[in-house]
Amino acid sequence: MRAELEGTGLCEVHVETIEESTSFRSGPALWEWIVWSNPIVESILGELQLRDGERARIEQAISELVHERADGGEVAVLRNPVNIGVGTVAERPAA
């Protein structure tokens, strides 16, 4: 990310990685969050032209993964690294 930002001409680039955590009690809760948090999801699902039952199979697989991640507990915690890059624009010499 640093190289990309510097490639655009930014100076004094600083990149920090933080971890975002989200918790879900069930697969359906995660599925709702996925589908309703970003309109692109429904667009992609529509383009896939899923057959009858395929969408339900995706939801079932998510439920199984959430249950597995909860590891016997009530909540599955999903962690995601987020990179944040900041830089400054180099001053241009006066003409």
C-alpha positions in Angstrom: 0.0 0.0 0.0 2.9 2.3 0.8 4.3 1.9 -2.7 1.0 2.6 -4.3 0.4 5.8 -2.3 4.0 7.0 -3.0 3.4 6.1 -6.7 0.6 8.7 -6.8 3.0 11.4 -5.7 2.2 11.4 -2.0 5.0 12.2 0.5 5.5 11.3 4.1 3.4 8.2 3.7 2.4 6.3 6.8 0.5 3.0 6.7 -1.0 1.5 9.8 -2.9 -1.8 10.1 -5.6 -2.1 12.7 -7.9 -5.1 13.3 -11.6 -4.9 13.0 -13.7 -7.4 14.9 -17.3 -8.2 14.4 -19.3 -10.7 16.4 -22.2 -12.9 15.3 -24.5 -15.2 17.3 -25.6 -17.2 14.2 -25.2 -17.8 10.5 -28.4 -16.0 9.7 -27.2 -12.9 11.6 -23.9 -12.9 9.6 -25.8 -13.5 6.3 -28.1 -10.5 7.0 -25.1 -8.3 7.8 -23.3 -9.4 4.6 -26.4 -8.8 2.4 -27.6 -5.6 3.9 -24.3 -3.9 4.6 -23.4 -3.4 1.0 -25.6 -3.1 -2.1 -22.9 -4.8 -4.2 -23.6 -8.1 -2.6 -27.1 -8.4 -4.0 -25.8 -7.3 -7.4 -23.2 -10.0 -7.4 -25.6 -12.6 -6.2 -28.0 -11.6 -9.0 -25.2 -11.9 -11.6 -24.4 -15.4 -10.4 -27.8 -16.6 -11.5 -28.1 -19.0 -8.7 -30.3 -22.0 -9.2 -33.1 -23.0 -6.7 -31.5 -24.0 -3.4 -28.1 -22.6 -4.1 -28.6 -19.4 -2.1 -30.0 -21.5 0.8 -26.8 -23.7 0.5 -24.6 -20.6 0.8 -26.6 -19.5 3.9 -26.2 -23.1 5.4 -22.5 -23.1 4.8 -22.2 -19.7 6.5 -24.2 -21.1 9.5 -21.8 -24.0 9.7 -18.8 -21.7 9.6 -20.1 -19.4 12.3 -20.9 -22.4 14.5 -17.4 -23.7 14.0 -15.8 -20.3 14.6 -17.8 -19.9 17.9 -16.0 -23.1 19.1 -18.7 -24.1 21.5 -19.3 -20.5 22.7 -22.3 -18.3 21.9 -20.6 -15.9 19.7 -18.3 -16.2 16.7 -15.8 -13.3 16.5 -14.5 -12.5 13.0 -11.3 -10.5 12.7 -10.3 -8.5 9.7 -7.1 -6.5 9.2 -7.7 -3.0 7.8 -4.9 -1.0 6.3 -5.1 2.8 6.6 -2.7 4.8 4.6 -2.1 8.6 4.9 0.2 10.8 3.0 0.7 14.5 2.1 0.7 16.1 -1.3 4.1 17.5 -2.2 4.1 21.3 -2.6 4.7 22.4 -6.2 7.2 25.2 -6.8 5.6 28.5 -7.6 5.6 29.3 -11.3 
